[in-house]
Amino acid sequence: MIAAGPLQGANHAPSGASAAAKPQGLGDHPGGLQNDTLLRALRREPTPYVPVWLMRQAGRYLPEYAALRAKAGSFMALATTPSLATEVTLQPLARFPLDAAILFSDILTVPDAMGLGLSFAEGEGPRFARTAADEPAIRALRVPDLAKLRYVFDAVGEIKRALAGRVPLIGFAGSPFTLACYMIEGGGSADFAAVRRMAFARPDLLERLVSVNADAVAAYLCEQAAAGADALMLFDTWGGLLTPDAYRRFSLASMRAVIARLPREVPTIVFTKGAAATLDDIVQSGASCVGLDWTMDLREARRRHGARVAFQGNLDPLALLTDPATVERAATEIVAAAGPAPGYVFNVGHGVVPATPPDHVAALVAAVHRASRVTGGASGTPPRAVQQRGGD
Ligand code: CP3
């Protein structure tokens, strides 16, 4: 059995920072953040408890999301209308005392703005009207006019105003390589065969595509930060498809180039799914924090690299399909595996799946806070669920 609770809490404690303390160094929030545990953990500063947010915390497992999506007519209508994107972003925060909001959008808005024509057919996943799979199409690609993505920056601003400093807002983009996967295939794929073939047959072309994407993603993320995003995350869902050498060449190098161009004061998270073999390289990406999927060893990652980067993860999202007691046990074990040192953010190892019962998410968030909290200290009281303003 793995010990939890006081052991964890005592060790997360000594900052003296309460959840309501005024954060320092958050220049673009004159009022400060009421809950800055996420930002502190990303900077490997002590926190009174382990902050938790979940990939896909807004989405189809929430009935209020399904209702709003039906009303809006499509995923893209939600994503491109700042008031609706704001409402969806806040939905999970009204239910659960999460320690961060994540912008409601999608990684594929960037290739859409590059002219590929994105759509999401009901129950089918993303589709591009045009691909970037051959030399002429790839050579014709340009960094998009960021005005085409204004709806994203407007959403960031509106979400920040609606949050009113209650929790930080995470902005995000797809990694240059993961975007290339969808651009080459024209949508999702079981094996991304065309991409893997190109890595061998035309590495120069793949490199060119990834490099345009890196320029686009860097500009896009800088603009999200300028609009108010408090932290920035790169989703590299498909980097783990590559050989370790190809991963370093086509995915990691371009993520490093992106991160180097982001404002230094904004903490960053990189998440490559299925990349246990290259963890020693990923921790040198320049990001503040490395996200782990559930196949990776959090305890070992923290032991080896915890002095260099923060870690985020890594509950198998399928654990949320069991029952509250099992969810609580699994969460407590992960908090124990993460250990007491600062620099840890709880998350799932990939997105919350649509069949997840919302009650199980409530049990998860409570268990993470309980298992990591300072026992007996007022500073260890996690926040209550954020109320949405104005009944919108
Ligand atoms: O995490 C969040 O809550 C923020 C919003 C967010 C979405 N997509 C909303 C979304 C984020 C961060 C993403 C990232 C994303 N999008 C990734 C990287 C992370 C990952 O999940 O691997 C990828 C690969 C995509 C591309 C994408 N978008 C796919 C493959 C699909 C269809 C399959 C699926 O998982 O739903 C989407 C659609 C999408 N993006 C939905 C949501 C809530 C579902 C849309 C709907 O049908 O209502």
Residues whose N, C-alpha, C, O or C-beta is under 5 A from the ligand:
A	BS01	CP3	L54 M55 R56 Q57 A58 G59 R60 F75 I102 L103 F104 S105 D106 I107 G125 P126 F235 T237 G351
